Amino acid sequence: MANVVIIGGGPGGYEAAMVARQLGGHVTLIERDGVGGAAVLTDVVPSKSLIATAEVMIRVRHSRELGIVPVDPALNHPQEAIRVDLAEINQRLLHLAGEQSRDVENRLRAEGVHLVRGRGRLLNNRVVLAETDEGTRRFPADMILLATGTRPRELPDARPDGERILTWKQLYNLTELPERLIVVGSGVTGAEFANAYRQLGADVVLVSSRAMVLPSEDPDAAAVIQDVFEKSGMTIMSRSRAQSARVVGDGVELTLSDGRTVSGSHLLMAVGSIPNTEDLGLVENGVILKPSGHIEVDRMSRTNARGVYAAGDVTGVFPLASVSAMQGRIAVWHALGEAVRPLDLRSIASNVFTAPEIATVGVTQEQVDAGQISARTVMVELKWNPRAKMQAHYDGFIKLFCLPQTGIIVGGVVVAPGASELIYAVSLCVSARLTVDQASLAFTIYPSLSGSISEAGRRLHQIENVSEG
């Protein structure tokens, strides 16, 4: 029976643990803060639960368009009859996170995984040390998986205090809605929280060092989100770089690199993450790190050290829970001799939980524009979709990419409510290498948002016919 020792209980770690037990391994999982890791306790579960609450407020805000009006004639709009109780919201989020953590822990125990509360590190590639409340323990290993995740990056002159200057892990301590929330960073994390708090009713200032929000996303998608943000009343300070922050009375003052200052009641720092690779014994054991500090791995999740694998955000491959889980599974399958396919980045679907959401898979607009991939493109705007009209959704689109000769779908972008669900159809097309004709011949429901995916396929077929003619 192989001894599998896993350091880190996030998606990469706990999914690997379950697969290892399935394959008959003796599995020890060492986790310091709680099973589920940051993804369950402080990141994905609570943040997406907060966003789900904000989405309710969006529907209430647009309800008058659908003919829903207050019973009390003294009120002008349904939203005037309700208020946001942030303390109750955050209590619910943390309760959900705790429940999910316990569910994962119970599942692991039921599968026979040995759970150790503590901090793990490599003694060598055959032994892991764990610092626990009971002292130091040694665990022999035939395979070691490192899944220690990341933590929020901090600016030297804007250190979080947990009260006024916050990281995204500390937001859930708030009991009252910020009067004016300054969000530094317009990547996925910054954009998601800026959107959620604006929809909950807070005045939000988004400070972005780039010309447009979400600079790593599809440019057409980012343009839609920026427009939606601005129409919602959010203030976006583009090409502005944060330099320092300080608490002033009952608020906070942010100083930008050009000398301007921005005042608010609270400040959220969303300026990236740092891999948790310190004190793991990596350097001592010759494990290669990238210049960013992430662990270098191949597509089988192997490090350069024999028998040592890594999965999840600590590898810097793709900061998604789904990718972390797949990396962990691949590592175990490979280490325990199962047939396994290397991680294929071309088939990864990702999502930004703004309103509307942005979901992407496969080839990107950037690759097409740069000439790296030759592909035909078509974009169907959501405002023409009958289902979207019925639901009063006007912002967004469906975009598909296909190869010019074969019509094989190689990528797509969905900007719409529920894009995280709609992208699955496009993801199946990409992974199965379906053509635009095959995609458009499949039945869709009328009316449905997914009907626009089929329409995009039909339009690409027309483009193919024109190009061949």
Residue pairs with C-beta under 8 A, 6 or more apart in sequence:
1 24
1 25
1 26
2 20
2 24
2 25
2 26
2 142
2 143
2 335
2 336
3 25
3 26
3 28
3 139
3 140
3 141
3 142
3 143
4 16
4 17
4 20
4 25
4 26
4 27
4 28
4 141
4 142
4 143
4 145
4 332
4 335
4 336
5 27
5 28
5 30
5 120
5 128
5 139
5 140
5 141
5 143
5 144
5 145
6 13
6 16
6 17
6 20
6 27
6 28
6 29
6 30
6 144
6 145
6 147
6 328
7 13
7 30
7 120
7 121
7 128
7 144
7 145
7 146
7 147
7 148
7 280
8 30
8 31
8 37
8 120
8 145
8 146
8 147
8 148
8 149
8 312
8 314
9 29
9 30
9 31
9 34
9 35
9 36
9 37
9 104
9 115
9 147
10 36
10 37
10 38
10 39
10 40
10 147
10 149
10 312
10 313
10 321
10 324
11 37
11 39
11 312
11 321
11 322
11 324
11 325
11 328
12 145
12 147
12 311
12 312
12 324
12 325
12 327
12 328
13 29
13 31
13 37
13 145
13 147
13 311
13 312
13 328
14 29
14 35
14 36
14 37
14 104
14 108
14 328
15 324
15 325
15 326
15 328
15 329
16 145
16 147
16 311
16 328
16 329
16 331
16 332
17 27
17 29
17 108
17 111
17 113
18 107
18 108
18 111
18 113
19 328
19 329
19 332
19 333
20 27
20 143
20 332
20 336
21 27
21 111
21 112
21 113
22 111
23 332
23 333
23 336
23 338
25 143
25 332
25 336
26 114
27 112
27 113
27 114
28 113
28 114
28 116
28 128
28 139
29 35
29 108
29 113
29 114
29 115
29 116
30 116
30 118
30 119
30 120
30 128
30 130
30 139
31 37
31 115
31 116
31 117
31 118
32 117
32 118
32 119
33 41
34 40
34 41
34 101
35 101
35 102
35 104
35 105
35 108
35 115
36 45
36 97
36 100
36 101
36 104
36 105
37 147
37 149
38 149
38 150
38 151
38 169
39 45
39 149
39 321
39 324
40 97
40 100
40 101
40 104
41 97
41 98
41 101
42 97
42 168
42 169
42 172
43 168
43 169
44 321
45 93
45 96
45 97
45 100
46 93
46 94
46 96
46 97
46 172
47 168
47 192
47 193
47 196
47 353
48 353
49 92
49 93
49 96
49 97
50 89
50 90
50 93
50 171
50 193
50 196
51 192
51 195
51 196
51 353
51 355
53 89
53 196
53 200
54 195
54 196
54 197
54 199
54 200
54 355
55 199
55 355
57 79
57 84
57 199
57 200
57 201
58 199
58 355
60 78
60 79
60 82
61 77
61 79
61 199
62 392
63 78
63 79
64 77
64 78
65 392
66 392
68 78
69 77
69 78
70 76
70 77
70 78
70 80
70 81
72 81
75 81
84 177
84 200
84 201
86 174
86 175
86 176
86 177
86 200
87 174
87 175
87 176
89 200
90 171
90 172
90 173
90 174
90 175
93 172
94 172
105 115
108 115
109 115
116 130
116 132
116 137
116 139
117 132
117 133
118 130
118 131
118 132
118 133
118 137
119 130
119 131
119 279
120 128
120 129
120 130
120 131
120 280
121 128
121 129
121 130
121 131
121 279
121 280
121 281
122 128
122 129
122 144
122 280
122 281
122 282
122 284
122 285
122 287
122 308
123 129
123 138
123 281
124 285
125 141
125 144
125 285
125 305
125 306
125 307
125 308
126 140
126 141
126 142
126 307
127 138
127 139
127 140
127 141
128 138
128 139
128 141
128 144
129 136
129 137
129 138
129 139
129 281
130 136
130 137
130 138
130 139
141 307
142 307
142 335
143 307
143 309
143 331
143 332
143 335
143 336
144 307
144 308
144 309
145 301
145 309
145 310
145 311
145 328
145 331
145 332
146 280
146 282
146 295
146 303
146 308
146 309
146 310
146 311
146 314
147 310
147 311
147 312
147 314
147 324
147 328
148 275
148 276
148 277
148 280
148 312
148 314
149 275
149 276
149 312
149 313
149 314
150 273
150 274
150 275
150 276
150 313
150 314
150 319
151 273
151 274
151 276
152 160
152 167
152 168
152 169
152 269
152 270
152 271
152 272
152 273
152 274
153 269
153 271
153 272
153 273
153 274
154 160
154 167
154 269
154 271
155 242
155 243
155 244
155 245
155 269
155 271
157 243
157 244
157 245
158 165
158 184
158 242
158 244
158 245
158 254
158 267
158 269
159 165
160 166
160 167
160 170
160 269
161 247
162 170
162 173
163 173
163 247
164 247
164 251
164 252
164 265
164 266
164 267
165 245
165 247
165 252
165 266
165 267
165 269
166 174
166 266
166 267
166 268
166 269
167 268
167 269
167 270
168 189
168 193
168 268
168 270
171 193
171 268
174 266
177 197
177 200
177 201
177 202
178 197
178 202
178 203
178 264
178 265
178 266
179 202
179 203
179 264
179 265
180 202
180 203
180 204
180 205
180 251
180 263
180 264
180 265
180 266
181 194
181 197
181 202
181 203
181 204
181 205
181 264
181 265
181 266
181 267
181 268
182 204
182 205
182 207
182 252
182 254
182 262
182 264
182 266
182 267
182 268
183 190
183 193
183 194
183 197
183 204
183 205
183 206
183 207
183 267
183 268
183 270
184 190
184 207
184 242
184 254
184 267
184 268
184 269
184 270
184 271
185 207
185 208
185 269
185 270
185 271
185 272
186 194
186 206
186 207
186 208
186 209
186 210
186 212
186 213
186 214
186 215
186 236
187 214
187 215
187 216
187 270
187 272
188 214
188 216
188 217
188 352
189 270
190 206
190 208
190 268
190 270
191 206
191 213
191 214
191 225
191 229
191 352
191 354
192 352
192 353
192 354
193 268
193 270
194 204
194 206
194 229
194 234
195 225
195 229
195 232
195 234
195 354
195 355
197 204
198 204
198 229
198 232
198 233
198 234
199 232
199 355
203 233
203 235
204 234
204 235
205 234
205 235
205 236
205 237
205 262
205 264
206 213
206 229
206 234
206 235
206 236
206 237
207 237
207 240
207 242
207 254
207 256
207 262
208 236
208 237
208 238
208 239
208 240
209 239
209 240
209 241
210 238
210 239
211 238
211 239
212 219
212 222
212 223
212 226
212 238
213 222
213 225
213 226
213 229
213 236
214 221
214 222
214 225
214 226
214 352
214 358
215 222
217 225
217 352
217 358
217 360
218 358
218 360
218 364
218 365
218 366
218 399
218 413
219 365
219 366
220 365
220 379
220 397
220 399
220 413
220 415
221 358
221 360
221 397
221 413
221 415
222 358
224 356
224 395
224 396
224 397
224 415
225 352
225 354
225 356
225 358
225 415
226 236
227 395
228 354
228 355
228 356
228 395
229 236
230 236
237 256
237 262
240 256
240 257
240 258
240 260
241 256
241 257
241 258
242 254
242 255
242 256
242 257
242 269
242 271
243 255
243 256
243 257
244 254
244 255
245 252
245 253
245 254
245 255
245 267
245 269
246 252
246 253
246 255
248 263
250 265
251 263
251 264
251 265
251 266
252 263
252 264
252 265
252 266
252 267
253 261
253 262
253 263
254 261
254 262
254 263
254 264
254 267
255 261
256 262
273 313
273 319
274 293
275 292
275 293
275 294
275 295
275 313
275 314
275 316
276 314
277 289
277 293
277 294
277 295
277 314
282 289
282 295
283 289
285 305
285 308
286 304
286 305
287 295
287 296
287 303
287 304
287 305
287 308
288 295
288 296
288 303
288 304
289 295
289 296
290 296
290 316
292 316
294 314
294 315
294 316
295 303
295 310
295 314
295 315
295 316
296 303
296 304
296 315
297 303
297 309
297 310
297 311
297 315
297 317
297 327
298 342
299 330
299 342
299 343
299 344
300 309
300 330
300 331
300 334
300 340
300 342
300 343
301 309
301 310
301 311
301 315
301 327
301 328
301 330
301 331
301 334
301 343
302 308
302 309
302 331
302 334
303 309
303 310
307 335
309 331
309 334
309 335
310 327
310 331
311 324
311 327
311 328
311 330
311 331
312 323
312 324
312 327
312 328
313 319
313 324
315 327
317 323
317 327
317 343
317 345
318 345
318 348
318 350
320 348
320 350
322 348
322 349
323 343
323 348
326 343
327 343
330 340
330 341
330 342
330 343
332 338
333 339
333 340
334 340
346 362
346 363
346 410
346 430
347 361
347 362
347 427
347 430
347 431
348 361
349 359
349 360
349 361
349 423
349 424
349 426
349 427
350 359
350 360
350 361
351 357
351 358
351 359
351 360
351 419
351 420
351 423
352 358
352 359
353 420
355 417
356 382
356 393
356 395
356 396
356 415
356 416
356 417
356 419
357 414
357 415
357 416
357 417
357 418
357 419
357 420
358 413
358 414
358 415
358 419
359 413
359 414
359 415
359 419
359 420
359 422
359 423
359 426
360 411
360 412
360 413
360 414
360 423
361 411
361 412
361 423
361 426
361 427
361 430
362 401
362 409
362 410
362 411
362 412
362 426
362 430
363 373
363 375
363 401
363 410
363 411
364 411
365 377
365 399
365 413
367 373
368 374
368 375
368 377
368 401
373 401
373 410
374 403
374 404
375 401
375 402
375 403
375 404
375 410
375 411
376 401
376 402
376 403
376 404
376 460
376 463
376 464
376 467
377 399
377 400
377 401
378 399
378 400
378 456
378 459
378 460
378 463
379 397
379 398
379 399
379 456
380 397
380 398
380 399
380 452
380 455
380 456
380 459
381 396
381 397
382 388
382 393
382 394
382 395
382 396
382 397
382 398
382 415
382 416
382 449
382 452
383 389
383 394
383 395
384 452
385 447
385 449
385 451
385 452
386 446
386 447
386 451
387 447
387 448
387 449
387 451
388 394
388 396
388 416
388 449
390 447
391 417
393 416
393 417
395 415
396 414
396 415
396 416
396 417
396 419
397 413
397 414
397 415
397 416
397 452
398 412
398 413
398 414
398 415
398 416
398 422
398 452
398 453
398 455
398 456
399 412
399 413
399 414
399 456
400 409
400 411
400 412
400 426
400 436
400 453
400 456
400 457
400 460
401 409
401 410
401 411
401 412
402 408
402 409
402 410
402 435
402 436
402 460
402 464
403 410
404 464
404 467
406 435
407 435
407 436
407 437
407 460
407 461
407 464
408 433
408 434
408 435
409 426
409 429
409 430
409 433
409 434
409 435
409 436
409 439
409 457
410 430
411 426
411 430
412 423
412 426
412 429
412 430
412 453
412 456
414 422
414 423
414 426
414 453
416 422
416 449
417 449
418 449
422 449
422 450
422 453
425 439
425 450
425 453
426 453
428 434
429 438
429 439
436 456
436 457
436 458
436 460
436 461
436 464
437 457
437 461
439 453
439 454
439 457
440 454
440 455
440 457
440 458
440 461
442 454
444 450
444 451
444 453
444 454
445 451
